């Protein structure tokens, strides 16, 4: 009986580790897609609002970035995605002074905004991912 309870305890620990790893992969994938969707939906006139989308696991700064010379934006790749763990607080932010106006639909390029619609999609993605999350057995 002791051997059975030791195996049961070992199986529970394995399941817990696998569930955490699987959850972290889902969170990383959904975070990357959410960020990219927000940026892609942001109206582009000068590229300033798009350029100011950033992400952090820390508190965001409150000053907007200088005007970009190009319209490239930072993509959530590499180390940032690897740092995301189960329970991380991820902040996607934009300090452009007029970003709230854009979110409220002041631009014909994004009459429905960018963030709220992307958040609804991310919530649906999370629901689907966790509903179908399967843990492989040893």
CORNORLIN-V479038 format. One record per residue. N is the residue number from 0. SS is DSSP state (A for helix, B for strand, O for the rest). PHI is phi in whole degrees, -180 to 180 (none if undefined). Layout:
# CORNORLIN-V479038
n=N ss=SS phi=PHI
n=N ss=SS phi=PHI
This chain:
# CORNORLIN-V479038
n=0 ss=O phi=none
n=1 ss=A phi=-62
n=2 ss=A phi=-63
n=3 ss=A phi=-66
n=4 ss=A phi=-70
n=5 ss=A phi=-67
n=6 ss=A phi=-67
n=7 ss=A phi=-60
n=8 ss=A phi=-62
n=9 ss=A phi=-63
n=10 ss=A phi=-64
n=11 ss=A phi=-64
n=12 ss=A phi=-63
n=13 ss=A phi=-62
n=14 ss=A phi=-60
n=15 ss=A phi=-61
n=16 ss=A phi=-65
n=17 ss=A phi=-67
n=18 ss=A phi=-64
n=19 ss=A phi=-64
n=20 ss=A phi=-61
n=21 ss=A phi=-64
n=22 ss=A phi=-63
n=23 ss=A phi=-63
n=24 ss=A phi=-62
n=25 ss=A phi=-63
n=26 ss=A phi=-62
n=27 ss=A phi=-63
n=28 ss=A phi=-64
n=29 ss=A phi=-68
n=30 ss=A phi=-62
n=31 ss=A phi=-62
n=32 ss=A phi=-66
n=33 ss=A phi=-59
n=34 ss=A phi=-60
n=35 ss=A phi=-62
n=36 ss=A phi=-64
n=37 ss=A phi=-61
n=38 ss=A phi=-63
n=39 ss=A phi=-64
n=40 ss=A phi=-83
n=41 ss=O phi=-69
n=42 ss=O phi=-56
n=43 ss=O phi=-122
n=44 ss=O phi=-110
n=45 ss=O phi=-99
n=46 ss=O phi=92
n=47 ss=A phi=-64
n=48 ss=A phi=-66
n=49 ss=A phi=-62
n=50 ss=A phi=-64
n=51 ss=O phi=-87
n=52 ss=B phi=-73
n=53 ss=B phi=-140
n=54 ss=B phi=-144
n=55 ss=B phi=-159
n=56 ss=O phi=-100
n=57 ss=O phi=-108
n=58 ss=O phi=-72
n=59 ss=O phi=-74
n=60 ss=O phi=-72
n=61 ss=O phi=-109
n=62 ss=O phi=-102
n=63 ss=O phi=-68
n=64 ss=O phi=-76
n=65 ss=O phi=-64
n=66 ss=O phi=-60
n=67 ss=O phi=-78
n=68 ss=O phi=-85
n=69 ss=O phi=-130
n=70 ss=O phi=-99
n=71 ss=O phi=-78
n=72 ss=O phi=-128
n=73 ss=O phi=-75
n=74 ss=O phi=-103
n=75 ss=O phi=-75
n=76 ss=O phi=-130
n=77 ss=A phi=49
n=78 ss=A phi=-60
n=79 ss=A phi=-58
n=80 ss=A phi=-65
n=81 ss=A phi=-69
n=82 ss=A phi=-75
n=83 ss=O phi=-70
n=84 ss=O phi=-125
n=85 ss=O phi=-57
n=86 ss=O phi=95
n=87 ss=O phi=-65
n=88 ss=O phi=-103
n=89 ss=O phi=-107
n=90 ss=B phi=-113
n=91 ss=B phi=-105
n=92 ss=B phi=-141
n=93 ss=B phi=-148
n=94 ss=O phi=-98
n=95 ss=O phi=-63
n=96 ss=O phi=-57
n=97 ss=O phi=-107
n=98 ss=A phi=-63
n=99 ss=A phi=-65
n=100 ss=A phi=-63
n=101 ss=A phi=-64
n=102 ss=A phi=-63
n=103 ss=O phi=-82
n=104 ss=O phi=90
n=105 ss=O phi=-71
n=106 ss=O phi=-107
n=107 ss=A phi=-65
n=108 ss=A phi=-74
n=109 ss=A phi=-142
n=110 ss=O phi=-64
n=111 ss=O phi=-100
n=112 ss=O phi=83
n=113 ss=O phi=-128
n=114 ss=A phi=-76
n=115 ss=A phi=-60
n=116 ss=A phi=-65
n=117 ss=A phi=-69
n=118 ss=A phi=-65
n=119 ss=A phi=-61
n=120 ss=A phi=-65
n=121 ss=A phi=-64
n=122 ss=A phi=-61
n=123 ss=A phi=-64
n=124 ss=A phi=-61
n=125 ss=A phi=-64
n=126 ss=A phi=-57
n=127 ss=A phi=-64
n=128 ss=A phi=-65
n=129 ss=A phi=-76
n=130 ss=A phi=-69
n=131 ss=O phi=-103
n=132 ss=O phi=-62
n=133 ss=O phi=-123
n=134 ss=O phi=-108
n=135 ss=O phi=-74
n=136 ss=O phi=-86
n=137 ss=O phi=-65
